[in-house]
């Protein structure tokens, strides 16, 4: 963060002397966190596990936003414990007047206690939206907080949120900052194994959103041939401009450099960066105090209003729409647009289903004014780039009109054929959406087996023939011409397009709570799964965000000896099962069957391993970072080959060659 930005956000006069125990305000206790952890961190699966790290990192980022911290280090230890270290001021350790214990203990053991609730300590805060480091403490079997402050080192340990001893002075130091090390409680979380890639994606995002901060991650579980731990360093000088370039690195840009806007109004700091490319999708990502607002909100509304108003006014004034026979709408200005909106708001109000939608009305006006004025100047001063963008806009308007006709045709076809359902669909008997599920199955053969093996009461089967269209490379109206995609729309009962937003998804009549992608466990099956996921991410993202999309996990092997048999999902399980069934004898007596496709299983086997709710494993598809997901899908399925080649080469060691 530049000094100028820091001055905007913080009252620099209160930088050091007022951050003490009196700055820590207590809001409520910790009682319910261990009883109902999902209420506080979303879930107790992998997503919630990683959220613990984000909460601790948020505290360090808040110090950086306040101008007190430049370096943040995250370490994944060999036992999957985590350390987060910063060079901030260090959490205060003096006595808290109201609570009668050290301020460090208050921060670590009381939910929603921290300096960010005192307006004089932090002007903006990302952690305020979260649940605080105390929640992390409550859900850890062991947590150690070490503070370097005023030339001394202080330490306190906790278990399940309770202090094991008072805060004690353990040494002297010439540095400052806080180190939090915690071990997630294995009795709470379904998995305690951290993903280096998931944590790296969040740190990369934070580096772009907070330029000038160094973020490092080290994984002590993995070393290279030279004995060096796996690690990455993230730092951005250009901020959102570099963020947009990163997201668009797998696409062909239309203009040489992104459009960048920065300004402040009514104590609200606004930064916007956007780039146009040759693709057909809109990818706008928004943040409030570093929180990814996946449901948008007033800041996105202000951005869209300014974009539409400014472009429309400029186009009409320069007679760019004269030959167009249809009316231009807001959607047309956003096709092929990658944009980042980041606002820093002193007191954000969140709403929406997942509390990730900004509700502050004053933010819309601030974004609209700051962004609109700069965009107007850009168009006036860059006529060549403006012409390129408007050519794209006119093409988008024409394609939108064609897409609407194609959508209407899909819906009309559905209405004329058997009550609107595709002929290939084997529907379930239940009309209760909450208990119903549909399997999107690769191929007619596997589809036939699935139809025989399913529970007809609540399980529907829709076979998909071959590989569906790659929507990453296709114009929207071409997508609705694809028979398999049309069948999915009709079977699911969803519609795209409203008067306000032609790409909005209406799921009011969604017919199934679970949509399960069930493809072969081989390379082709993975490719088809990715094609379907790309379609859902680009055109039915609401289904992903609401947790409706799942991936089935068919086994790779059946290991048999006599009447005994064990299904295996990976090579490690296969080898263990072979050894187990051999019972100390020759492993040659054990037969291993490799399933090359779903069609090689009979109906009973498919039900038992992949479809039976009592024995199957379904992987729910979630979006931890929409921006990172956007990059991954465009890299894997887009036109640019070099990024895809680099990804394949870097992940080649995870590939498996089957005989």
C-alpha positions as CSV (number, residue, x, y, z in Angstrom):
1,X,0.0,0.0,0.0
2,X,1.4,3.4,-0.9
3,X,1.8,6.1,1.7
4,X,-0.9,8.2,0.0
5,X,-3.4,5.4,0.3
6,X,-2.5,4.8,3.9
7,X,-3.2,8.4,4.7
8,X,-6.6,8.2,3.1
9,X,-7.6,5.1,5.1
10,X,-5.9,5.8,8.5
11,X,-5.6,8.7,10.8
12,X,-1.8,8.6,11.0
13,X,-1.7,10.7,14.2
14,X,-3.1,7.7,16.1
15,X,-0.6,5.3,14.6
16,X,1.2,3.9,17.7
17,X,0.5,5.5,21.0
18,X,-3.2,4.7,21.3
19,X,-3.1,1.0,20.5
20,X,-3.2,-0.6,23.9
21,X,-5.5,-2.7,26.1
22,X,-8.1,0.1,26.3
23,X,-8.5,-0.2,22.5
24,X,-9.8,-3.8,22.8
25,X,-13.6,-3.8,23.1
26,X,-15.5,-7.0,24.1
27,X,-18.7,-7.9,22.3
28,X,-19.6,-11.5,23.3
29,X,-18.2,-14.8,24.6
30,X,-17.1,-18.0,22.9
31,X,-19.6,-20.5,24.3
32,X,-21.3,-21.7,21.2
33,X,-18.4,-22.0,18.8
34,X,-17.4,-25.6,19.6
35,X,-21.0,-26.7,19.8
36,X,-22.0,-25.3,16.4
37,X,-18.8,-24.5,14.5
38,X,-20.5,-24.4,11.1
39,X,-22.4,-21.3,12.2
40,X,-19.2,-19.5,12.6
41,X,-16.9,-20.8,9.8
42,X,-19.4,-22.1,7.2
43,X,-18.7,-25.8,7.6
44,X,-16.4,-28.3,9.3
45,X,-15.0,-29.6,6.0
46,X,-12.1,-28.4,3.9
47,X,-13.6,-25.0,3.3
48,X,-13.9,-24.3,7.0
49,X,-10.5,-25.7,7.8
50,X,-8.9,-23.2,5.4
51,X,-11.1,-20.4,6.7
52,X,-9.2,-20.6,10.0
53,X,-6.0,-19.5,8.3
54,X,-7.8,-16.7,6.5
55,X,-9.1,-15.3,9.9
56,X,-5.6,-15.2,11.3
57,X,-4.1,-13.7,8.2
58,X,-7.0,-11.1,8.2
59,X,-5.7,-9.8,11.5
60,X,-2.2,-9.2,10.0
61,X,-3.8,-7.6,6.9
62,X,-5.7,-5.2,9.1
63,X,-2.4,-4.1,10.6
64,X,-1.1,-3.6,7.1
65,X,-4.1,-1.5,6.1
66,X,-3.5,0.6,9.2
67,X,0.1,1.2,7.9
68,X,1.9,-0.9,10.6
69,X,2.8,-4.1,8.8
70,X,4.7,-4.9,5.6
71,X,5.4,-8.7,5.8
72,X,3.2,-11.7,6.5
73,X,4.5,-15.3,6.6
74,X,2.3,-18.4,6.5
75,X,3.9,-21.8,7.3
76,X,2.3,-25.2,6.9
77,X,4.1,-27.4,9.3
78,X,4.8,-31.2,8.8
79,X,1.9,-32.1,11.2
80,X,-0.5,-29.8,9.3
81,X,-0.4,-27.1,12.0
82,X,-0.2,-23.5,10.8
83,X,1.9,-20.5,11.8
84,X,1.0,-17.0,10.8
85,X,3.7,-14.4,11.5
86,X,3.6,-10.6,10.8
87,X,5.8,-7.5,11.6
88,X,2.9,-5.4,12.9
89,X,2.7,-3.7,16.3
90,X,2.0,-7.0,18.2
91,X,-1.3,-7.6,20.0
92,X,-1.3,-5.6,23.3
93,X,-0.5,-7.6,26.4
94,X,-1.2,-5.1,29.2
95,X,-4.1,-5.6,31.5
96,X,-7.6,-5.2,30.1
97,X,-9.5,-2.9,32.4
98,X,-12.9,-4.4,32.0
99,X,-11.9,-8.1,31.8
100,X,-9.2,-8.1,34.4
101,X,-6.8,-10.2,32.3
102,X,-4.2,-9.5,29.6
103,X,-5.6,-7.9,26.4
104,X,-3.9,-10.8,24.5
105,X,-6.0,-13.3,26.4
106,X,-9.2,-11.3,25.7
107,X,-8.5,-11.2,21.9
108,X,-7.8,-14.9,21.9
109,X,-10.7,-16.1,24.1
110,X,-13.6,-13.8,23.5
111,X,-15.5,-13.8,20.2
112,X,-15.6,-10.5,18.4
113,X,-13.0,-8.9,20.7
114,X,-10.4,-6.8,19.0
115,X,-9.0,-3.4,18.1
116,X,-11.1,-3.3,14.9
117,X,-14.2,-2.5,16.9
118,X,-12.5,0.6,18.3
119,X,-12.7,3.2,15.4
120,X,-9.6,4.9,16.7
121,X,-7.5,1.7,16.2
122,X,-8.6,0.6,12.7
123,X,-10.4,2.7,10.2
124,X,-11.2,-0.3,8.0
125,X,-11.0,-4.0,8.7
126,X,-11.5,-7.2,6.7
127,X,-11.5,-9.4,9.8
128,X,-14.6,-7.6,11.2
129,X,-16.7,-9.5,8.7
130,X,-15.2,-12.8,9.9
131,X,-15.4,-14.4,13.3
132,X,-12.0,-13.5,14.8
133,X,-8.9,-15.3,15.9
134,X,-10.8,-16.4,19.1
135,X,-12.9,-18.7,16.9
136,X,-9.8,-20.2,15.5
137,X,-8.6,-20.7,19.0
138,X,-11.8,-22.4,20.1
139,X,-11.5,-24.9,17.2
140,X,-7.8,-25.7,17.7
141,X,-6.6,-28.5,19.9
142,X,-3.5,-26.3,20.7
143,X,-2.8,-22.7,19.9
144,X,0.3,-20.7,20.8
145,X,0.3,-16.9,20.6
146,X,3.7,-15.2,20.7
147,X,3.9,-11.4,20.8
148,X,7.1,-9.3,20.1
149,X,6.4,-5.9,21.5
150,X,8.3,-3.1,23.3
151,X,11.5,-5.1,23.2
152,X,10.1,-8.2,24.9
153,X,8.6,-11.5,23.9
154,X,5.3,-12.6,25.4
155,X,3.6,-16.0,25.0
156,X,0.4,-17.8,26.0
157,X,-0.9,-21.3,25.1
158,X,-4.5,-22.4,24.8
159,X,-6.4,-25.7,24.2
160,X,-9.9,-25.7,22.7
161,X,-10.0,-21.9,23.4
162,X,-9.0,-22.1,27.0
163,X,-5.8,-20.6,28.3
164,X,-3.4,-23.2,29.7
165,X,-1.5,-20.6,31.8
166,X,-1.4,-16.8,32.1
167,X,0.5,-14.6,29.5
168,X,4.2,-14.8,30.4
169,X,7.3,-12.9,29.4
170,X,9.7,-15.4,27.7
171,X,12.6,-13.3,26.3
172,X,13.7,-10.1,24.7
173,X,13.6,-9.1,21.1
174,X,14.6,-6.3,18.7
175,X,11.7,-7.1,16.4
176,X,8.0,-6.6,16.7
177,X,4.9,-8.5,15.5
178,X,2.7,-11.5,16.3
179,X,3.1,-15.2,15.6
180,X,0.0,-17.4,15.9
181,X,0.6,-21.2,15.6
182,X,-2.5,-23.5,15.8
183,X,-3.4,-27.1,15.3
184,X,-7.0,-27.6,14.0
185,X,-9.0,-29.9,16.3
186,X,-9.3,-33.3,14.5
187,X,-12.5,-34.0,16.5
188,X,-14.2,-31.0,14.9
189,X,-13.0,-31.1,11.3
190,X,-13.6,-33.9,8.8
191,X,-10.1,-33.3,7.4
192,X,-7.1,-31.5,8.9
193,X,-4.9,-31.6,5.8
194,X,-4.2,-28.2,4.3
195,X,-3.9,-27.4,0.6
196,X,-0.9,-25.4,-0.4
197,X,-2.6,-24.3,-3.6
198,X,-5.8,-23.1,-1.8
199,X,-3.9,-21.0,0.7
200,X,-1.6,-19.7,-2.1
201,X,-4.6,-18.5,-4.1
202,X,-5.9,-16.5,-1.2
203,X,-2.5,-14.9,-0.4
204,X,-2.1,-14.1,-4.1
205,X,-5.5,-12.4,-4.0
206,X,-4.6,-10.4,-0.9
207,X,-1.3,-9.3,-2.4
208,X,-3.1,-7.8,-5.4
209,X,-5.8,-6.2,-3.2
210,X,-3.2,-4.6,-0.9
211,X,-0.3,-3.5,-3.0
212,X,3.1,-3.1,-1.4
213,X,2.6,-6.0,1.2
214,X,4.9,-9.0,1.0
215,X,3.1,-12.4,1.7
216,X,5.1,-15.6,1.9
217,X,3.9,-19.2,2.3
218,X,6.2,-22.2,3.1
219,X,5.1,-25.8,3.1
220,X,7.3,-27.9,5.4
221,X,5.6,-31.1,4.3
222,X,7.3,-31.1,0.9
223,X,10.9,-30.5,-0.2
224,X,12.6,-30.4,-3.6
225,X,15.7,-32.4,-4.6
226,X,17.9,-29.7,-3.0
227,X,16.1,-30.1,0.3
228,X,14.3,-26.7,0.0
229,X,10.8,-26.5,1.3
230,X,8.0,-25.7,-1.2
231,X,7.3,-22.0,-1.1
232,X,5.8,-19.0,-2.9
233,X,6.2,-15.3,-2.5
234,X,3.5,-12.8,-3.4
235,X,4.0,-9.1,-3.9
236,X,2.3,-6.6,-6.1
237,X,3.3,-3.0,-6.9
238,X,0.5,-2.5,-9.4
239,X,-2.4,-3.8,-7.4
240,X,-5.6,-4.3,-9.2
241,X,-4.0,-3.6,-12.6
242,X,-1.7,-6.6,-12.1
243,X,-4.7,-8.6,-10.8
244,X,-6.7,-8.0,-14.0
245,X,-3.6,-8.9,-16.1
246,X,-3.2,-12.1,-14.1
247,X,-6.8,-13.1,-14.6
248,X,-6.7,-12.2,-18.3
249,X,-3.3,-13.8,-18.9
250,X,-5.1,-16.8,-20.5
251,X,-7.2,-14.6,-22.8
252,X,-6.4,-12.2,-25.7
253,X,-6.8,-8.6,-24.7
254,X,-8.6,-6.0,-26.8
255,X,-6.8,-2.9,-25.4
256,X,-3.1,-2.7,-24.6
257,X,-3.4,-1.8,-20.8
258,X,-6.2,-2.1,-18.3
259,X,-8.3,0.9,-17.4
260,X,-7.5,1.9,-13.8
261,X,-9.4,4.1,-11.4
262,X,-8.6,5.1,-7.8
263,X,-10.2,7.8,-5.6
264,X,-11.9,8.6,-2.3
265,X,-15.3,10.1,-1.5
266,X,-16.9,10.4,2.0
267,X,-14.1,8.3,3.6
268,X,-14.8,5.5,1.1
269,X,-11.7,4.4,-0.9
270,X,-12.5,3.1,-4.3
271,X,-10.2,1.2,-6.7
272,X,-11.3,-0.3,-10.0
273,X,-9.4,-2.0,-12.8
274,X,-10.9,-3.5,-16.0
275,X,-9.8,-5.0,-19.2
276,X,-11.6,-6.1,-22.4
277,X,-10.8,-9.3,-24.1
278,X,-12.0,-11.4,-27.1
279,X,-14.1,-13.8,-25.1
280,X,-17.9,-13.7,-24.6
281,X,-18.3,-13.8,-20.8
282,X,-18.4,-11.1,-18.1
283,X,-16.0,-11.7,-15.2
284,X,-16.4,-9.0,-12.6
285,X,-15.1,-9.7,-9.1
286,X,-15.8,-7.4,-6.1
287,X,-14.2,-6.9,-2.7
288,X,-15.0,-4.9,0.4
289,X,-12.1,-4.5,2.9
290,X,-10.5,-7.6,1.2
291,X,-13.7,-9.7,1.6
292,X,-14.8,-11.4,-1.7
293,X,-18.4,-10.2,-2.1
294,X,-19.5,-13.1,-4.3
295,X,-23.1,-11.8,-4.3
296,X,-22.1,-8.3,-5.3
297,X,-23.9,-5.4,-3.7
298,X,-24.1,-1.6,-3.8
299,X,-20.5,-1.2,-5.0
300,X,-21.1,-3.5,-8.0
301,X,-24.4,-1.7,-8.7
302,X,-22.6,1.7,-8.8
303,X,-19.9,0.2,-11.1
304,X,-22.5,-1.1,-13.5
305,X,-24.6,2.1,-13.5
306,X,-21.5,4.2,-14.3
307,X,-20.3,1.8,-17.0
308,X,-23.6,1.7,-18.8
309,X,-24.3,5.5,-18.4
310,X,-20.9,6.6,-19.5
311,X,-20.6,4.2,-22.5
312,X,-24.1,4.9,-23.7
313,X,-23.6,8.7,-23.5
314,X,-20.3,8.5,-25.3
315,X,-21.6,6.2,-28.0
316,X,-24.7,8.3,-28.7
317,X,-22.7,11.5,-28.7
318,X,-20.3,10.0,-31.3
319,X,-23.1,8.3,-33.3
320,X,-21.7,4.8,-32.8
321,X,-25.0,3.1,-32.6
322,X,-26.6,4.6,-35.7
323,X,-26.6,1.4,-37.8
324,X,-27.7,-0.8,-35.0
325,X,-31.4,-1.9,-35.2
326,X,-31.7,-3.1,-31.6
327,X,-31.4,-1.2,-28.4
328,X,-28.1,-1.4,-26.5
329,X,-28.4,-2.5,-22.8
330,X,-26.0,-2.8,-19.9
331,X,-25.1,-6.4,-20.6
332,X,-23.6,-5.5,-23.9
333,X,-21.0,-3.2,-22.3
334,X,-19.9,-6.0,-20.0
335,X,-19.4,-8.9,-22.5
336,X,-15.7,-9.8,-22.7
337,X,-15.0,-7.6,-19.6
338,X,-12.8,-8.7,-16.8
339,X,-13.0,-6.3,-13.9
340,X,-12.0,-5.9,-10.2
341,X,-13.9,-3.6,-7.9
342,X,-12.3,-3.0,-4.5
343,X,-13.7,-0.6,-1.9
344,X,-12.5,0.1,1.6
345,X,-15.5,1.0,3.8
346,X,-15.2,2.1,7.5
347,X,-18.4,0.4,8.6
348,X,-19.6,-2.2,6.0
349,X,-23.1,-3.7,6.2
350,X,-23.4,-7.2,4.7
351,X,-26.5,-9.0,3.7
352,X,-27.6,-11.8,1.3
353,X,-27.7,-15.6,1.8
354,X,-24.0,-15.9,2.6
355,X,-23.5,-12.5,4.1
356,X,-21.3,-11.6,1.1
357,X,-23.4,-8.8,-0.4
358,X,-22.6,-5.2,0.5
359,X,-25.7,-3.2,1.6
360,X,-24.3,0.3,2.2
361,X,-26.2,2.7,-0.1
362,X,-23.6,5.4,0.1
363,X,-21.0,3.2,-1.5
364,X,-23.0,3.0,-4.8
365,X,-22.8,6.7,-5.2
366,X,-19.1,6.9,-4.4
367,X,-18.2,4.1,-6.9
368,X,-20.5,5.6,-9.6
369,X,-19.0,9.1,-9.4
370,X,-15.3,8.1,-9.1
371,X,-15.4,5.4,-11.8
372,X,-17.8,7.3,-14.1
373,X,-15.7,10.4,-14.2
374,X,-12.4,8.6,-14.9
375,X,-14.0,6.3,-17.6
376,X,-15.4,9.3,-19.4
377,X,-11.9,10.9,-19.5
378,X,-10.4,7.6,-20.7
379,X,-12.9,7.4,-23.7
380,X,-12.3,11.0,-24.7
381,X,-8.5,10.7,-24.5
382,X,-8.2,7.3,-26.1
383,X,-10.4,7.3,-29.3
384,X,-8.7,4.3,-30.9
385,X,-9.2,2.1,-27.8
386,X,-12.8,3.4,-27.5
387,X,-13.5,2.4,-31.1
388,X,-12.2,-1.2,-30.4
389,X,-14.4,-1.5,-27.3
390,X,-17.5,-0.2,-29.1
391,X,-17.1,-2.6,-32.0
392,X,-17.1,-5.4,-29.4
393,X,-20.2,-3.9,-27.7
394,X,-22.1,-3.8,-31.0
395,X,-21.1,-7.4,-31.7
396,X,-22.3,-8.3,-28.2
397,X,-25.7,-6.6,-28.7
398,X,-26.2,-8.5,-32.0
399,X,-25.2,-11.8,-30.3
400,X,-27.4,-11.1,-27.3
401,X,-30.4,-10.7,-29.6
402,X,-29.6,-14.1,-31.3
403,X,-29.0,-15.7,-27.9
404,X,-32.4,-14.6,-26.7
405,X,-34.0,-16.2,-29.8
406,X,-32.0,-19.4,-29.2
407,X,-33.1,-19.5,-25.5
408,X,-36.7,-19.1,-26.5
409,X,-36.4,-21.9,-29.0
410,X,-35.0,-24.2,-26.4
411,X,-37.9,-23.5,-24.0
412,X,-40.4,-23.8,-26.9
413,X,-39.0,-27.2,-27.9
414,X,-39.2,-28.3,-24.3
415,X,-42.8,-27.2,-24.0
416,X,-43.8,-29.2,-27.1
417,X,-42.1,-32.5,-26.1
418,X,-43.7,-34.4,-23.3
419,X,-44.4,-31.7,-20.7
420,X,-41.1,-29.9,-21.3
421,X,-38.7,-32.8,-20.4
422,X,-36.1,-34.2,-22.7
423,X,-36.8,-37.7,-24.1
424,X,-33.5,-39.1,-22.7
425,X,-34.3,-38.1,-19.1
426,X,-35.3,-41.0,-16.9
427,X,-37.0,-38.9,-14.2
428,X,-37.6,-39.8,-10.6
429,X,-41.0,-40.3,-9.0
430,X,-40.6,-37.7,-6.3
431,X,-41.6,-34.1,-7.0
432,X,-40.0,-32.9,-3.8
433,X,-36.9,-30.9,-4.9
434,X,-35.2,-31.2,-1.6
435,X,-34.9,-35.0,-1.8
436,X,-34.5,-35.4,-5.6
437,X,-31.2,-35.7,-7.4
438,X,-30.2,-36.0,-11.0
439,X,-27.1,-37.7,-12.4
440,X,-25.5,-36.3,-15.6
441,X,-24.0,-39.4,-17.0
442,X,-21.3,-39.7,-19.6
443,X,-22.6,-41.9,-22.5
444,X,-25.7,-43.9,-23.3
445,X,-24.1,-47.1,-22.1
446,X,-23.3,-45.9,-18.6
447,X,-26.6,-44.1,-18.6
448,X,-28.4,-47.4,-19.2
449,X,-26.5,-49.0,-16.3
450,X,-27.3,-46.1,-14.0
451,X,-31.0,-46.2,-14.9
452,X,-31.1,-49.9,-13.9
453,X,-29.1,-49.3,-10.7
454,X,-30.7,-46.2,-9.3
455,X,-33.4,-45.7,-6.7
456,X,-36.3,-44.6,-9.0
457,X,-38.0,-42.7,-6.2
458,X,-35.5,-39.9,-5.9
459,X,-32.8,-40.4,-8.5
460,X,-33.1,-39.2,-12.1
461,X,-30.7,-40.0,-14.9
462,X,-29.8,-37.8,-17.9
463,X,-27.3,-39.5,-20.3
464,X,-25.0,-37.0,-22.1
465,X,-23.7,-38.1,-25.5
466,X,-20.0,-37.4,-26.0
467,X,-18.3,-34.2,-25.0
468,X,-20.5,-31.2,-24.6
469,X,-19.7,-27.9,-26.3
470,X,-16.7,-26.0,-24.8
471,X,-18.6,-22.8,-23.7
472,X,-15.3,-21.0,-23.0
473,X,-14.8,-20.6,-26.8
474,X,-18.4,-20.3,-28.0
475,X,-20.7,-17.3,-28.5
476,X,-23.8,-17.5,-26.3
477,X,-26.4,-18.2,-29.1
478,X,-24.3,-21.2,-30.2
479,X,-24.5,-22.7,-26.7
480,X,-28.3,-23.1,-26.9
481,X,-28.0,-24.8,-30.3
482,X,-26.1,-27.6,-28.5
483,X,-28.5,-30.5,-27.9
484,X,-26.9,-31.8,-24.7
485,X,-26.8,-28.3,-23.1
486,X,-30.5,-27.7,-24.2
487,X,-31.4,-31.0,-22.5
488,X,-29.7,-29.9,-19.3
489,X,-31.6,-26.6,-19.2
490,X,-34.9,-28.4,-19.8
491,X,-34.3,-31.2,-17.3
492,X,-33.2,-28.9,-14.5
493,X,-36.1,-26.6,-15.0
494,X,-34.0,-23.4,-14.8
495,X,-34.2,-20.4,-17.1
496,X,-31.6,-17.7,-18.1
497,X,-32.5,-14.1,-18.7
498,X,-34.6,-11.4,-17.1
499,X,-35.6,-7.9,-18.2
500,X,-32.9,-6.5,-15.9
501,X,-30.2,-9.0,-16.7
502,X,-30.2,-11.2,-19.8
503,X,-27.7,-13.6,-18.1
504,X,-29.3,-13.9,-14.7
505,X,-30.2,-17.4,-13.7
506,X,-33.8,-18.1,-12.5
507,X,-33.7,-21.2,-10.3
508,X,-37.2,-20.9,-8.8
509,X,-38.3,-24.0,-10.6
510,X,-35.1,-26.0,-10.2
511,X,-36.3,-29.6,-10.0
512,X,-33.4,-31.3,-8.1
513,X,-31.4,-30.3,-4.9
514,X,-28.4,-32.3,-6.0
515,X,-27.0,-32.2,-9.6
516,X,-24.3,-35.0,-9.8
517,X,-21.7,-35.1,-12.6
518,X,-20.9,-38.8,-13.1
519,X,-18.2,-39.5,-15.7
520,X,-15.6,-42.2,-16.2
521,X,-12.6,-42.2,-13.9
522,X,-10.1,-41.7,-16.7
523,X,-8.6,-38.7,-18.7
524,X,-11.6,-38.4,-21.1
525,X,-14.0,-38.6,-18.2
526,X,-12.0,-35.8,-16.4
527,X,-12.2,-33.7,-19.6
528,X,-15.9,-34.1,-19.9
529,X,-16.4,-33.3,-16.2
530,X,-14.3,-30.1,-16.7
531,X,-16.4,-29.2,-19.8
532,X,-19.6,-29.5,-17.7
533,X,-18.2,-27.6,-14.8
534,X,-17.1,-24.8,-17.1
535,X,-20.7,-24.6,-18.4
536,X,-22.1,-24.4,-14.9
537,X,-19.5,-21.9,-13.8
538,X,-20.1,-19.6,-16.8
539,X,-23.9,-19.9,-17.2
540,X,-25.3,-21.4,-14.0
541,X,-22.9,-20.1,-11.3
542,X,-25.8,-19.6,-8.9
543,X,-26.2,-23.4,-8.8
544,X,-22.5,-23.7,-7.8
545,X,-22.7,-20.9,-5.2
546,X,-25.8,-22.5,-3.6
547,X,-24.2,-25.9,-3.3
548,X,-26.2,-27.8,-5.8
549,X,-23.4,-29.2,-7.9
550,X,-21.6,-32.5,-7.0
551,X,-19.1,-34.8,-8.7
552,X,-19.5,-38.6,-8.3
553,X,-16.5,-40.7,-7.3
554,X,-16.6,-44.1,-9.1
555,X,-13.9,-46.5,-8.0
556,X,-10.8,-47.2,-10.1
557,X,-10.3,-50.8,-9.0
558,X,-12.0,-53.9,-7.8
559,X,-9.6,-56.2,-5.8
560,X,-10.9,-59.8,-5.5
561,X,-9.9,-63.1,-4.0
562,X,-12.5,-65.8,-4.0
563,X,-15.7,-64.3,-2.6
564,X,-13.9,-61.4,-0.9
565,X,-13.7,-58.1,-2.7
566,X,-12.7,-54.5,-2.0
567,X,-13.3,-51.4,-4.1
568,X,-10.4,-49.0,-4.3
569,X,-10.3,-45.3,-5.4
570,X,-6.6,-44.9,-5.8
571,X,-3.3,-46.9,-6.2
572,X,-2.5,-46.7,-2.4
573,X,-5.8,-48.3,-1.5
574,X,-5.3,-50.9,-4.3
575,X,-1.9,-52.0,-3.0
576,X,-3.2,-52.1,0.6
577,X,-6.2,-54.2,-0.4
578,X,-4.0,-56.6,-2.4
579,X,-1.8,-57.1,0.6
580,X,-4.8,-57.5,2.9
581,X,-6.5,-60.1,0.7
582,X,-3.3,-62.0,0.1
583,X,-3.2,-62.6,3.9
584,X,0.6,-63.1,3.9
585,X,0.5,-65.4,0.9
586,X,1.3,-64.7,-2.7
587,X,-0.3,-61.4,-4.1
588,X,-0.5,-63.2,-7.5
589,X,-3.5,-65.0,-6.2
590,X,-5.4,-61.6,-5.9
591,X,-7.2,-60.4,-9.0
592,X,-7.2,-56.6,-9.6
593,X,-9.8,-55.3,-12.1
594,X,-9.2,-51.8,-13.4
595,X,-12.4,-50.0,-14.3
596,X,-11.8,-48.0,-17.5
597,X,-15.3,-46.7,-17.5
598,X,-18.7,-46.7,-15.7
599,X,-20.0,-49.1,-18.4
600,X,-17.7,-51.8,-17.1
601,X,-19.6,-52.0,-13.8
602,X,-23.0,-53.7,-13.6
603,X,-26.0,-51.9,-12.2
604,X,-25.5,-53.4,-8.7
605,X,-21.9,-52.4,-8.5
606,X,-22.6,-48.8,-9.7
607,X,-25.3,-48.4,-7.1
608,X,-23.2,-49.9,-4.3
609,X,-20.0,-47.8,-5.0
610,X,-21.2,-44.5,-6.6
611,X,-25.0,-43.9,-6.2
612,X,-26.1,-45.3,-2.9
613,X,-26.2,-42.4,-0.4
614,X,-25.2,-44.8,2.4
615,X,-21.9,-45.8,0.8
616,X,-21.0,-43.3,-1.9
617,X,-18.7,-40.3,-1.8
618,X,-19.9,-37.2,-3.5
619,X,-17.6,-34.2,-3.8
620,X,-19.5,-30.9,-3.6
621,X,-18.3,-28.2,-5.9
622,X,-17.7,-24.9,-4.1
623,X,-16.1,-21.6,-5.1
624,X,-13.6,-20.4,-2.5
625,X,-12.3,-17.7,-4.8
626,X,-14.3,-16.7,-7.8
627,X,-11.4,-14.9,-9.3
628,X,-9.1,-17.9,-9.0
629,X,-11.8,-20.2,-10.5
630,X,-12.2,-17.7,-13.4
631,X,-8.5,-17.9,-14.1
632,X,-8.4,-21.8,-13.9
633,X,-11.4,-22.3,-16.2
634,X,-10.1,-19.8,-18.8
635,X,-6.6,-21.4,-18.6
636,X,-7.8,-24.9,-19.0
637,X,-10.5,-24.4,-21.6
638,X,-9.6,-21.2,-23.4
639,X,-7.6,-20.5,-26.6
640,X,-4.2,-19.6,-25.1
641,X,-1.9,-22.6,-25.1
642,X,1.2,-21.4,-23.2
643,X,-0.5,-21.0,-19.7
644,X,-2.1,-24.4,-20.1
645,X,1.2,-26.0,-21.1
646,X,2.9,-24.4,-18.0
647,X,0.1,-25.8,-15.8
648,X,0.4,-29.3,-17.2
649,X,4.2,-29.3,-16.8
650,X,4.0,-28.0,-13.2
651,X,1.4,-30.6,-12.3
652,X,2.9,-33.5,-14.3
653,X,4.2,-35.2,-11.2
654,X,0.6,-35.8,-10.0
655,X,-0.3,-37.7,-13.2
656,X,-0.6,-41.4,-13.1
657,X,0.1,-43.8,-16.0
658,X,-2.1,-46.9,-16.0
659,X,-1.2,-50.1,-17.8
